[in-house]
Amino acid sequence: MPPYLPYPRFLMEADLTQFSKLLYAVLLDRANLSLANGWQDDEGQIYIVFPVCKIANAVDRSPMTVKNALTELETVGLIERRRQGFSQPNRIYVKIPDGQDIVLLTDKKLSHRGKETCPTDRQKAVPITDRKLSPNNMSNNNLRNSNLSGVSERSPARGRYENVFLTEAEVAELQADFPTVWQEYIERLSDAPIRFSGENFRKATAQDKLTRLKNLMD
């Protein structure tokens, strides 16, 4: 089995752009590596050091695109960035939903900061802040009813690996431009790897899907 990114199920229907979802998966993968290597602060919270320029190189996007996605993830509470001083990169703390609360990744995978918790009851995990994700966006009960960003019943998964999501309008545009080979383009995009930190992952993103499709045969 090829290397793969951890892609939490809640992302599938979260109200985020496709690239922000992908970036969260990349950051979560790095956080798990930090966990394995013992990268934690004085409070036992796992963090990663991943400068914007290196993220941009890893995911083949512009620094501005990465900055926008990081801001989106921070706005909804899925990451937290902390400054480390002049000319030093920020620490990034990746958060994970626990019910409707957001908790920091720690050496026990859950945060115990803020109030008392029962160590044997994971349902009582403490949110890192008082802020919670909107139930309309992130709660398990309402995820199915939330608006998808680039993935919906009208945008079925396409390709061999079911990782290419196109709207009907995008399919129509592709058919008009390449009437005889449009399906081959989709298959090639599904099978085309994107490189992350020296490893290949079969993932397609929404923001550049048509560009990649049209460039595959060039």
KAWOKA-V288369 format. One line per field, one symbol per residue. ss: DSSP state (A for helix, B for strand, O for the rest). psi: psi as a letter, one per 20 degrees, with the letter a starting at -180 (. if undefined). burial: + if it has 9 or more other C-alpha atoms within 8 Angstrom, else -. A space follows every 10 residues. Layout:
# KAWOKA-V288369
ss=???
psi=???
burial=???
This chain:
# KAWOKA-V288369
ss=OOOOOOOOAA AAAOOOOAAA AAAAAAAAAA AAAAAAAOOB OOOOBBOBBO OAAAAAAAAO OOAAAAAAAA AAAAAOOOBB BBOOOOOOOO BBBBBBBBOO BBBBOBOOOO OOOOOOOOOO OAAAOOOOOO OOOOAAAAOO OOAAAOOOOO OBOOBOBBOO OOOBBOOAAA AAAAAAAOOO OAAAAAAAAA AOOBBBOOBB BOOOOOOOAA AAAAAOOO
psi=pqqrqonqhh hhjqmqqhhh gghghghhgh hhghghjknq aijjpprqon qghhgghhjl rqhggggghg gghhgijirp ppqjrpjqqq ppppqqqncj rpqqpaijiq qkpgrqroii nhikqpqhri pqqphhhiqh hihhirpqni oahimqprrg jljpoqrhhh gggghhhmhi jhhhgghhhh ipqppoljqp pnqqrhhkgh ggghihi.
burial=---------+ +-++++-+++ ++++++++++ +--++---++ ----++++-+ -+--+++++- --+--++-++ -+++--++++ +-------++ ++++++++-+ +++++++--+ ++----+--- ----++++-- -++--+++++ -++--+-+++ ++--+++++- +-+++++--+ +--++----- -+--++++++ +--+++---+ ++++++--+- -+++-+--
